[in-house]
């Protein structure tokens, strides 16, 4: 027999008295807090997606520095070449900072070798829809998103 014959051992090999909880649950609380934190972080993510279409027959240039690319709202009067279109799709709720959208525009234009981006379309519009509710009282809900379209240009030298 062991040193104490009045203590029964648990499956772990320790005496039951040492294994028995004292009424405080320590195991479940951190897991729930972690799951809650992950859910909040995932729900609060603002998204910004960028797609680029280079024009057929447009001149090809070496990439430029993104911080040197200008963002314009009107077409410049200086002679320039149109290189391609950049489309940015951003979430609305929560909306990303405008600086993040501008950085994505500049980075995509820089890959085309552009000196500037002329924004030709900037709207919040429905991007998707879903049906909710029971079969006898369904409703259609829309999901809105921000769409920004810019034309990458390079000034003629």
ChimeraX attribute file (.defattr): number of C-alpha atoms within 10 A of each C-alpha:
attribute: neighborCount
match mode: 1-to-1
recipient: residues
	/A:1	4
	/A:2	6
	/A:3	6
	/A:4	8
	/A:5	8
	/A:6	8
	/A:7	13
	/A:8	12
	/A:9	14
	/A:10	13
	/A:11	9
	/A:12	8
	/A:13	9
	/A:14	12
	/A:15	15
	/A:16	14
	/A:17	12
	/A:18	11
	/A:19	13
	/A:20	9
	/A:21	10
	/A:22	8
	/A:23	6
	/A:24	6
	/A:25	9
	/A:26	9
	/A:27	8
	/A:28	8
	/A:29	9
	/A:30	11
	/A:31	11
	/A:32	11
	/A:33	11
	/A:34	11
	/A:35	11
	/A:36	12
	/A:37	12
	/A:38	12
	/A:39	11
	/A:40	11
	/A:41	10
	/A:42	10
	/A:43	11
	/A:44	12
	/A:45	13
	/A:46	14
	/A:47	16
	/A:48	19
	/A:49	12
	/A:50	17
	/A:51	13
	/A:52	19
	/A:53	13
	/A:54	16
	/A:55	14
	/A:56	8
	/A:57	7
	/A:58	11
	/A:59	14
	/A:60	12
	/A:61	13
	/A:62	9
	/A:63	15
	/A:64	17
	/A:65	14
	/A:66	20
	/A:67	11
	/A:68	13
	/A:69	23
	/A:70	17
	/A:71	19
	/A:72	14
	/A:73	11
	/A:74	10
	/A:75	14
	/A:76	12
	/A:77	6
	/A:78	7
	/A:79	10
	/A:80	17
	/A:81	13
	/A:82	18
	/A:83	24
	/A:84	20
	/A:85	23
	/A:86	24
	/A:87	21
	/A:88	21
	/A:89	18
	/A:90	24
	/A:91	19
	/A:92	17
	/A:93	14
	/A:94	12
	/A:95	15
	/A:96	15
	/A:97	11
	/A:98	10
	/A:99	9
	/A:100	13
	/A:101	19
	/A:102	16
	/A:103	15
	/A:104	20
	/A:105	30
	/A:106	26
	/A:107	21
	/A:108	24
	/A:109	31
	/A:110	23
	/A:111	16
	/A:112	24
	/A:113	22
	/A:114	31
	/A:115	22
	/A:116	26
	/A:117	30
	/A:118	21
	/A:119	20
	/A:120	14
	/A:121	12
	/A:122	13
	/A:123	10
	/A:124	14
	/A:125	13
	/A:126	13
	/A:127	13
	/A:128	10
	/A:129	11
	/A:130	9
	/A:131	11
	/A:132	11
	/A:133	9
	/A:134	8
	/A:135	8
	/A:136	6
	/A:137	7
	/A:138	10
	/A:139	12
	/A:140	9
	/A:141	12
	/A:142	13
	/A:143	13
	/A:144	16
	/A:145	20
	/A:146	17
	/A:147	21
	/A:148	20
	/A:149	21
	/A:150	24
	/A:151	26
	/A:152	33
	/A:153	25
	/A:154	20
	/A:155	13
	/A:156	8
	/A:157	5
